[in-house]
Amino acid sequence: MNGRWEGIGVTAAAAVARTLTFYAVLLLLLRIMGKREIGALSPFDLVVTIMIAELAALPMENPEISMVEALVPIFTLTVAEIAVSYITLKSETMRVLLTGTPSIIIRGGEIIESEMRRTRYNLGDLMLQLRLKGISNIADVEVAILETNGELSVIPKSQRRPVVPADIGLETEPEGLPLVLIADGVVNKTNLRYAGLDYGWLTAQLRERNIDSVEDVLLASLDTVGHLFVQRKNRSRRKRHADIL
């Protein structure tokens, strides 16, 4: 009986080890292949991603498949993906062959039906994408382009575009990204040093806002003008946190 339980324990330990190994390997390989959103994947990238996921699942479902037998095809697909990415980077022909070309769906406020049929893009999807971009009338669209990743890029007609400072000759100061100094009660020391500030300055700013502890802050950010935005945590949330402690 003890031997049986020991056997089960060994099997479970092996399954855990396999799972963690493949998890680490897949994270590493996806990092090597580069950062990309699912919607921005080319058909080849999507196929490789699905195949890698399937290959990683096989040895966890079937213990008889060795780690080597599972890892070799995964590494092969990764190398193939990197090679194809490099080729498409250098070759316009290969890039068009694998990812296709953008299609103009609307021009001058009129739908191009031939492109709609060729891309199998229906009116319902078109109207949905336009509404998501704040456009309710097709006549207001100068150009709408169906990108290779399935996204719809829309350029409104000039008279329908929002007014920007440059349109009225207004000079503006360049703005950078705000620095997050506190996130969920934790001070970002790197950003604090980058801004040329210290912990004492930060706590003094919080005291001016009647905040006694950094842990009471949900978010604190500093813009390029020097304005500090601070938002407290919800009181009930802080109380729950205190009860847990």
RODO-2510 file (C-alpha; in nm, 4 decimals, decimal comma):
residues 245
     n   res          X          Y          Z
     1     m     0,0000     0,0000     0,0000
     2     n     0,2811     0,2381     0,0926
     3     g     0,4511     0,1592    -0,2370
     4     r     0,1349     0,2538    -0,4231
     5     w     0,1148     0,5931    -0,2510
     6     e     0,4859     0,6484    -0,3113
     7     g     0,4288     0,5763    -0,6807
     8     i     0,1464     0,8296    -0,6928
     9     g     0,3689     1,0845    -0,5186
    10     v     0,6494     1,0330    -0,7694
    11     t     0,4064     1,0668    -1,0615
    12     a     0,2595     1,3868    -0,9183
    13     a     0,6055     1,5309    -0,8559
    14     a     0,7090     1,4480    -1,2122
    15     a     0,3948     1,6144    -1,3493
    16     v     0,4626     1,9282    -1,1446
    17     a     0,8256     1,9326    -1,2600
    18     r     0,7219     1,8943    -1,6251
    19     t     0,4617     2,1676    -1,5959
    20     l     0,7020     2,4152    -1,4353
    21     t     0,9738     2,3295    -1,6872
    22     f     0,7510     2,3865    -1,9879
    23     y     0,6088     2,7021    -1,8300
    24     a     0,9594     2,8451    -1,7908
    25     v     1,0647     2,7346    -2,1404
    26     l     0,7562     2,8847    -2,3063
    27     l     0,7985     3,2155    -2,1227
    28     l     1,1608     3,2285    -2,2366
    29     l     1,0773     3,1436    -2,5978
    30     l     0,7906     3,3924    -2,6167
    31     r     1,0257     3,6561    -2,4769
    32     i     1,2836     3,5681    -2,7435
    33     m     1,0232     3,5857    -3,0207
    34     g     0,9442     3,9420    -2,9152
    35     k     0,6621     4,1435    -2,7640
    36     r     0,3494     4,1408    -2,9726
    37     e    -0,0210     4,1698    -2,9046
    38     i    -0,2431     3,8806    -3,0073
    39     g    -0,4266     4,1085    -3,2500
    40     a    -0,0963     4,2106    -3,4124
    41     l     0,0179     3,8549    -3,4878
    42     s     0,0678     3,7624    -3,8513
    43     p    -0,0936     3,4385    -3,9755
    44     f     0,2443     3,2635    -3,9515
    45     d     0,3042     3,3905    -3,5960
    46     l    -0,0434     3,2797    -3,4912
    47     v     0,0067     2,9302    -3,6357
    48     v     0,3440     2,8959    -3,4605
    49     t     0,1965     3,0127    -3,1284
    50     i    -0,0914     2,7625    -3,1491
    51     m     0,1422     2,4780    -3,2477
    52     i     0,3826     2,5546    -2,9625
    53     a     0,0933     2,5564    -2,7152
    54     e    -0,0282     2,2191    -2,8457
    55     l     0,3215     2,0668    -2,8351
    56     a     0,3725     2,1896    -2,4793
    57     a     0,0449     2,0292    -2,3701
    58     l     0,1219     1,6842    -2,5155
    59     p     0,3964     1,5737    -2,2697
    60     m     0,1859     1,6907    -1,9750
    61     e    -0,1078     1,4819    -2,0963
    62     n     0,1052     1,1815    -2,1917
    63     p     0,3953     1,1032    -1,9526
    64     e     0,5347     0,8543    -2,2053
    65     i     0,6491     1,1445    -2,4237
    66     s     0,9967     1,2430    -2,3074
    67     m     1,1029     1,6004    -2,2411
    68     v     1,3480     1,5883    -2,5312
    69     e     1,0823     1,4661    -2,7747
    70     a     0,8606     1,7569    -2,6726
    71     l     1,1242     2,0307    -2,6557
    72     v     1,2936     1,9624    -2,9909
    73     p     0,9889     2,0529    -3,2072
    74     i     0,9152     2,3533    -2,9845
    75     f     1,2680     2,4889    -3,0294
    76     t     1,2475     2,4094    -3,4024
    77     l     0,9299     2,6148    -3,4397
    78     t     1,0850     2,9000    -3,2422
    79     v     1,3902     2,9078    -3,4684
    80     a     1,1630     2,8947    -3,7741
    81     e     0,9563     3,1859    -3,6413
    82     i     1,2660     3,3973    -3,5738
    83     a     1,4059     3,3142    -3,9188
    84     v     1,0811     3,4027    -4,0949
    85     s     1,0531     3,7274    -3,8946
    86     y     1,4039     3,8228    -4,0061
    87     i     1,3276     3,7369    -4,3694
    88     t     1,0055     3,9398    -4,3695
    89     l     1,1985     4,2285    -4,2150
    90     k     1,4405     4,2278    -4,5084
    91     s     1,2132     4,1158    -4,7929
    92     e     0,9058     4,3113    -4,8983
    93     t     0,7907     4,0206    -5,1155
    94     m     0,7959     3,7726    -4,8264
    95     r     0,6254     4,0238    -4,5986
    96     v     0,3409     4,0679    -4,8458
    97     l     0,3204     3,6920    -4,9016
    98     l     0,2931     3,6085    -4,5304
    99     t     0,1044     3,9072    -4,3887
   100     g    -0,0813     4,0449    -4,6902
   101     t    -0,1381     4,4128    -4,7674
   102     p    -0,3740     4,6737    -4,6200
   103     s    -0,7037     4,7225    -4,8034
   104     i    -0,8820     5,0541    -4,8542
   105     i    -1,2447     4,9950    -4,7538
   106     i    -1,3740     5,3541    -4,7686
   107     r    -1,2469     5,6391    -4,9850
   108     g    -1,4004     5,9862    -4,9976
   109     g    -1,7003     5,8812    -4,7911
   110     e    -1,7932     5,5886    -5,0174
   111     i    -1,7603     5,2167    -4,9460
   112     i    -1,5508     5,0216    -5,1955
   113     e    -1,7644     4,7117    -5,2394
   114     s    -1,5052     4,5140    -5,4354
   115     e    -1,2582     4,5370    -5,1451
   116     m    -1,5308     4,4446    -4,8973
   117     r    -1,6014     4,1290    -5,0970
   118     r    -1,2345     4,0465    -5,1492
   119     t    -1,1524     4,0742    -4,7791
   120     r    -1,4862     3,9184    -4,6732
   121     y    -1,5472     4,2187    -4,4484
   122     n    -1,9168     4,2722    -4,3810
   123     l    -2,1070     4,5950    -4,3194
   124     g    -2,1853     4,5013    -3,9609
   125     d    -1,8162     4,4756    -3,8725
   126     l    -1,7433     4,7982    -4,0585
   127     m    -2,0101     4,9974    -3,8746
   128     l    -1,8993     4,8481    -3,5427
   129     q    -1,5383     4,9586    -3,5975
   130     l    -1,6492     5,3064    -3,7031
   131     r    -1,8681     5,3455    -3,3939
   132     l    -1,5786     5,2376    -3,1720
   133     k    -1,3787     5,5230    -3,3243
   134     g    -1,6567     5,7738    -3,2606
   135     i    -1,7793     5,7954    -3,6214
   136     s    -2,1477     5,7405    -3,6942
   137     n    -2,1669     5,8590    -4,0559
   138     i    -1,9646     5,6963    -4,3351
   139     a    -1,9831     6,0246    -4,5288
   140     d    -1,7518     6,1769    -4,2639
   141     v    -1,4715     5,9316    -4,3491
   142     e    -1,1961     6,0332    -4,5900
   143     v    -1,0171     5,6974    -4,5854
   144     a    -1,0706     5,3729    -4,3928
   145     i    -0,8007     5,1083    -4,4225
   146     l    -0,8340     4,7464    -4,3142
   147     e    -0,4883     4,6657    -4,1783
   148     t    -0,3185     4,3282    -4,2081
   149     n    -0,3877     4,2537    -3,8406
   150     g    -0,7628     4,3055    -3,8842
   151     e    -0,7763     4,6530    -3,7283
   152     l    -0,9536     4,9343    -3,9102
   153     s    -0,7607     5,2620    -3,9422
   154     v    -0,9895     5,5594    -4,0016
   155     i    -0,8966     5,9080    -4,1232
   156     p    -1,1930     6,1490    -4,0968
   157     k    -1,2496     6,4244    -4,3502
   158     s    -1,0621     6,7430    -4,2643
   159     q    -1,3773     6,9347    -4,1705
   160     r    -1,4785     6,6551    -3,9333
   161     r    -1,1501     6,6222    -3,7469
   162     p    -1,1168     6,7617    -3,3930
   163     v    -0,9475     7,1011    -3,3740
   164     v    -0,5909     7,0862    -3,2416
   165     p    -0,3745     7,3788    -3,1205
   166     a    -0,1775     7,3814    -3,4477
   167     d    -0,4988     7,4476    -3,6431
   168     i    -0,5431     7,7842    -3,4695
   169     g    -0,1730     7,8713    -3,4466
   170     l    -0,1524     7,8127    -3,0720
   171     e     0,1939     7,7380    -2,9335
   172     t     0,2128     7,4625    -2,6720
   173     e     0,4860     7,3247    -2,4500
   174     p     0,6019     6,9677    -2,5160
   175     e     0,4699     6,7176    -2,2635
   176     g     0,6352     6,3979    -2,1499
   177     l     0,4915     6,0983    -1,9706
   178     p     0,4016     6,1464    -1,6035
   179     l     0,6143     5,9550    -1,3560
   180     v     0,4377     5,7161    -1,1199
   181     l     0,5863     5,7784    -0,7753
   182     i     0,3481     5,5610    -0,5712
   183     a     0,1438     5,2660    -0,6960
   184     d    -0,0865     5,0813    -0,4564
   185     g     0,1011     5,2006    -0,1494
   186     v     0,4506     5,1203    -0,2823
   187     v     0,7022     5,3944    -0,3637
   188     n     0,8760     5,3713    -0,7012
   189     k     1,2272     5,4676    -0,5948
   190     t     1,3620     5,4584    -0,9513
   191     n     1,1138     5,7208    -1,0735
   192     l     1,1665     5,9261    -0,7592
   193     r     1,5419     5,9427    -0,8248
   194     y     1,4827     6,0141    -1,1945
   195     a     1,2712     6,3168    -1,0983
   196     g     1,5528     6,4402    -0,8714
   197     l     1,3363     6,4064    -0,5613
   198     d     1,3632     6,2122    -0,2385
   199     y     1,1413     6,0268     0,0052
   200     g     1,1292     6,3253     0,2413
   201     w     0,9847     6,5514    -0,0285
   202     l     0,7250     6,2896    -0,1143
   203     t     0,6072     6,2389     0,2429
   204     a     0,5924     6,6168     0,2923
   205     q     0,3650     6,6456    -0,0106
   206     l     0,1428     6,3729     0,1307
   207     r     0,1210     6,5450     0,4698
   208     e     0,0052     6,8634     0,2962
   209     r    -0,2835     6,6546     0,1681
   210     n    -0,3529     6,5112     0,5152
   211     i    -0,2161     6,1687     0,4219
   212     d    -0,0068     6,0168     0,6994
   213     s     0,1225     5,7041     0,5305
   214     v     0,2407     5,6070     0,1836
   215     e     0,0371     5,2880     0,2219
   216     d    -0,2815     5,4988     0,2130
   217     v    -0,2079     5,6122    -0,1444
   218     l    -0,3539     5,4292    -0,4430
   219     l    -0,1664     5,6364    -0,7009
   220     a     0,0679     5,9340    -0,6996
   221     s     0,2113     6,0649    -1,0257
   222     l     0,4200     6,3678    -1,1212
   223     d     0,3737     6,5365    -1,4589
   224     t     0,6409     6,7238    -1,6537
   225     v     0,5120     7,0596    -1,5282
   226     g     0,5685     6,9509    -1,1682
   227     h     0,2075     6,8936    -1,0652
   228     l     0,1613     6,6025    -0,8260
   229     f    -0,1561     6,3959    -0,8597
   230     v    -0,2502     6,1915    -0,5527
   231     q    -0,5450     5,9568    -0,5036
   232     r    -0,6164     5,7884    -0,1734
   233     k    -0,7094     5,4262    -0,1367
   234     n    -1,0710     5,3455    -0,0684
   235     r    -1,1349     5,3500     0,3078
   236     s    -1,3123     5,0129     0,3102
   237     r    -1,0200     4,8627     0,1214
   238     r    -0,7720     4,9951     0,3782
   239     k    -0,9869     4,8576     0,6585
   240     r    -0,9953     4,5117     0,4989
   241     h    -0,6181     4,5237     0,4591
   242     a    -0,5786     4,6159     0,8258
   243     d    -0,8103     4,3323     0,9315
   244     i    -0,5996     4,0845     0,7347
   245     l    -0,2832     4,2049     0,9036
***
